[in-house]
Amino acid sequence: MINIGMVGVGDISGIYLENITKVFKGIKLLAVCDKVHEKAAAAQEKYSVPKLYNTMEELFSDPEIDIVLNLTRPYEHYEVTNAALNAGKHVYSEKPLGATWEEGLALAKLAQEKNLFLGGAPDTFLGAGIQTCRRIIDSGLIGTPIGANAALVCHGHESWHPDPAFYYQHGGGPMLDMGPYYITALINLMGGATHVTGVTRTSFPTRTITSEKKFGTVVKVETPTHINGIIEFGNGAVGTIITTFDVYNTEPPRLEIYGTEGTLYVPDPNTFGGTVKLLRPEEGAVREMPLLYGYAQNSRGLGLADMARAIESGRPARASHKQTLHVLEIMTAFQRSSDQRRSIALETQYTPEAPMERCVMAGVLD
């Protein structure tokens, strides 16, 4: 049993608490901690967590904790992960790995120096939807991948999120917030990227919160909120991506993979399941494909459980820092490209880890 210490008990923590305590068999939530003590105390009581700490330093010093689960705000990820690694703990972090490329690179180097596992979200690519898509591509049903198109188009989160200000602060924005889902899916289906080109804009200097908790609060926008990017993959394929908080739209998110012999319609990469569709020219119509793997429901924590199994077995973790750092470099390179008005050659290289294996018992990984 691998013991988990959770730092940060915010909005995303609920599904992690549910899945760690009720779904995944190889991990145990041993301790929780949050700056707002009442949040951590409520989680401890509801989920019967053995230990409650007032500070993250106290949690890091607990010799029984194996992995620190970092669920803090994006701009806090570096500080928390850095401290946990220096305390000798493996770390699984919510996305992104860091608020900047430099932060992510420093964390990856530290983890390597200390021989510690470091990885993180998103783990939606391990779910039934995208794993089924990977099997379709690997089997040759769309031929050789030649292109991709990804789009997350909405008008931001201030109308529904209870505390949306951080989406417009350092470490936020549509690319660092939602981009990890799309780019993680893309590099798992297409392979690693080599170059990116981007153009970014901030269309609105302020946002007014209209959700109930902080209705009327005006937020200064400190990050680009409209990003257009081109990704060149190592296999020669070219992908396009747009992420925006500036556009009114009612259509669902889109992720499509184009091959020499067909087109694959990938489900929303912010979900674990969804509908997979395939178009082949000889059929002349799109058909729905069956999901071939488990974890079609909201399975956040799957990547954490996979890391725990990797620690035990010695195999690579599927959601390792090799992946999260490559994703972070791609996302931040769009801004560097826009600033410098040129294509950016990436420093990191990435090869997808082995696909998921189907296990008889839910919550038990290979």
N, C-alpha and C positions, 0 to 999 in steps of 0.2 A: 504494500500500500504506500503510495506516494502522498505525502502531506502537503497541503496547499495553504498559503497565507494570503488572504485577499486584502489589498490596499485600495481603498476607494469603494464606497457603497452608494454610488449614484444611480442614475436612471437605468444604465445598462446592466447593473449588478443583479437585477431580479432574475433574469433568465440564466445567468451563470449560477446563482444560488440554487435555483430549481434543478438544473442539470447536473451540477457537481454532486448534490446531495441525493438525487433520485434516479439518475440515468447511468452515469459512468461508474464502472465497478472498480477501477484501479486507482482512484484518487479519493482523498478524504479532505474536506474543508476543515482545517484544524483551528484557524484563527481569522479574525476580521479586524480591520482598523479603518477609521475615517476621521478626518479633521472635525467633522460634526459627530460628536460622540453618540448622540441619540440615534443616528442612522445605523451605526455599527451595532449598538446595543439592541435595536429592533431586529436586525438581521440575525444576531446571535440567538435571540429568544425564539424567533419564528422557525429557524432552521437547526436549532440545537447545536450550535457551533461551540466546541469546547472552550475556546479561549477568545478573550476580547482585549485588545491592546489600545492604549491611549495614543501612542505614537508609532510611526512606522519603524523607527529605530529599535523600539522594544520588540516589535514583531521580527525584525531582521536578526535579532540576537537570540531568538529561540532556536536551539539546536535541532528541534524536532521538525522544523519546517524545511521542506526540500525545494519547493518552487514558490516564488512570489508571483501572484497574479496581480498585475498592475492595471487597475481600472480607473485611474485618475484622469483628469482633463488632458487633452493633447499637449498643451504647453508645459504640463508637469511630468510627462512621460520620461524625459531624460533624467531629471533629478531623482525620481523614484527608482528607475531601473539602474542608474549608475550606483546609487547607494546600496541597492540590493546585491548587485554583482560584487561590489567591494566587500560586502558582508559574506560572500561565498555562497550566495543562493542562485540557483537557476531562476530565470525570469521568463514569464509569458505575459506579454503586454497587449492591451487593446491598441488598435491602430490610431495613428501611424507609429512606427518605431520611435521617431523623434519628430520635433517640429521643424527641423532643418536637416539637410543632407549631412552637415558637419556633426550634428548630434548623433544621428544614426550611425555614421562611420565610427565615431569614437566609442559608442556602445558595443558595436560589433568587434572592434579591436580588443576592447577590455574583456569581453566574454571569451574570445579566443585565447588571450593571454592567461586567463584564469581557468581555462578548460571547462567552461560552464555552458550549459544550454541556454540559448537566448532565442526567442521566437515570439510569434504573436498573431493577432488577428489581421485580416479576416480569415476565418476557417470555413466560410461558406463553400469554398471550392472543394471541400472534402465531402460535401453532402451529395445526395442522390442525383440532383440535377446536373451539376457540372461534372461529376465523375462519370455519369452516363454520356455526356457530351465528349469527354476525353476518350472514352472507349469507342465511340462512333468515329472520331477522328483517327485514333490509332489503328482502327480496323480498315481504314481506307475508304469509308463510305462517301466521303466528299472529295476523294482524290487528294491531291497535294494542296495544303492551305496556301492561298495566295493573298488573302486580305481579311480585314476585320473592321467592324464599325461598332462603336460603343457610344451611348448617349444617356446622360442623366440630366434631364431638363426639368427644372421646377423654379419656384419663386422664393426659395428659402424656407426656413423653419420657424420664423417669428410668429406665425399665425396659429401654431399648434403646440410647439415645444414649451414646457413650463419655464425653462431658463435658457433661452437660445443665444445669449450674448456671445458665448465663447465660439460659436460658429463663424463669427465675423472678426475674431481676434487672431493674434499670432498663433499659428498652428491649426487654424480653422480654414474655412473656405470650402467650396464644393470639391476641389481636387483632393485635398488632404482628408476631408471627411468622407466623401463617397467614392473618390477615385480608387482607394485601395481595393474595393470590391471588384471593380471592373478590370483594373490592371492585374490584380492577382489571378482573376479568371483567365485573362488573355495570355499571360505568360505560362500558365499551366496548360493551356490548350495549344498555344502557338510556339512555346519555347521562349528563351531569353531575348531581350532587345539589345540592339547595338547603338542606335542613334535615335534622338528625338528632336522635334522642332515644335515650338509652341508660340502662341500669341495669347496674351492675357489682358483682361480689362477689369476695372471696378466701375460698374455702371451707376451705382448709387452710393454717395458718400456716407449716408446714415440709413439706419433701419429703425422702424417703430414697432415695438412688440405689441401684438394684439391678442396674444394668449392671456388667459385669465390672471395667472399669478403675478405677472409684471406688466399688465396692460398699460400702454402709454409710454413706457420707458423708451427713450431714444438711444440707440447704440451706434457708436462710431465704427465704420467699417475699416478695418486695418489690413485686409488681405484681398487679393483678387477674387472676384466672384463670378467671372466668366472666362473659362479656359478652353481654348481649342488646341489640340495636339495631334501630331503625326508621329507614329512609332514605327521604326524600321526594325524588324526582327532578324535574328541570326540566320533563319532559314530562307531569307529573301522576301518574305511576305511584308506587306505594309498595312498598318492599321491606323484608323482615325478615331479620336475620342473628343467628346465635348462634355464638360461638366459645368453647370451653371446654376446659380441661385437668383438669376436675373430675369428669367423668362416664364411667362404664364403658359402652362401646358397641362393637358389632361390625359395625354397618351402615356402608357406604361413605359418603364425603362426599356432600353433596347440594347441587345448585344448579339451580333451576327458574325459568323465565321464563313468566309467564302473560299471554296475549293475549286479545283479544276473540274470536278465532276458533281458538284452540288453545293448547296448552301445549308448551313446549320443555324437554327434559331435557338439561342441559349437562353434559359430562363433568367429572371432578375438575379444578378449575382449577390444581391443583399439577402437572398433567401437560400435555403438548403435544398428545397425541392423545386417545384414549378413545372411548367410544361416544356418539354423538349420537342422541337419540330425539325423535320428534314425535308428538303426539296431536292429531288433528283430529276434531271431533264427528261429521262425516259418515262417518268410517271406524270409529269406535267402538273402536279399539284403537291401542296404541302401536306405531309402526314405527321400525326403525332406519334412519338416513339415512347415505348414503355421505359419507366425508370428501372435501372438494373441494379441499384445499390440501396442500402439503407440510409437512414438519417435524412428523410425528406421533410421532417418537421423542424422547428427552430431548435437547432442542436448546438448553439453557442457553448463553447467549452470543449468541443470535439477536438480542436487543435491542441488544447491543453492536455486532454486525455492522451492524445497521440504523443505529445512530448513526454509525458510520464512513462508511456510504454517504451519509447525510444531510450529513455534513461535506464530502464530496467533491462532492455534487450540488447542495447548497443547499436541498434540500427539508427539511421538518420531520422530526425523529426521532420515531418512533412511541411510544417509551418515554421521553419527555422529562420534565423536571422539572414541566411543567404537569400531567402525569398523576400522577407520584409525590407531588407536593405536595398535590394534591387528595385522593388516597388517604390520605395522612398526616393531613390535616385531618379527614377523615371519621372515621378510627380514633380519633384523640385527642379528638374532639368527643364521642364516646360517654362518655368519662370525665368531661369537663366537664359534660355533660348530667346524668349520674348525681349528681355532686357538687352541682350547682345545682338539680336536680330541675325541669328545664325543657328545652324544645326549643332547639337551637342553630342559628342561621342561619349558613351557611358564607360565608366571605370569598372563597374561590377559586371560579372558574367553569371548567368543562371541557367541551370538545367533542372527541369521538374523532377521531383522525387518520384518514387514508385507510386502507382495509383493505389487507391484503397482496395483492401481485400474484404470480401463478404464474410462476416463471422456469424455463426449460428445464434449467439446470444447478443442481444442489443446491449450496448454499453461496454462490450469487451472488444479490444482492438488487437490486430495482428502484431 
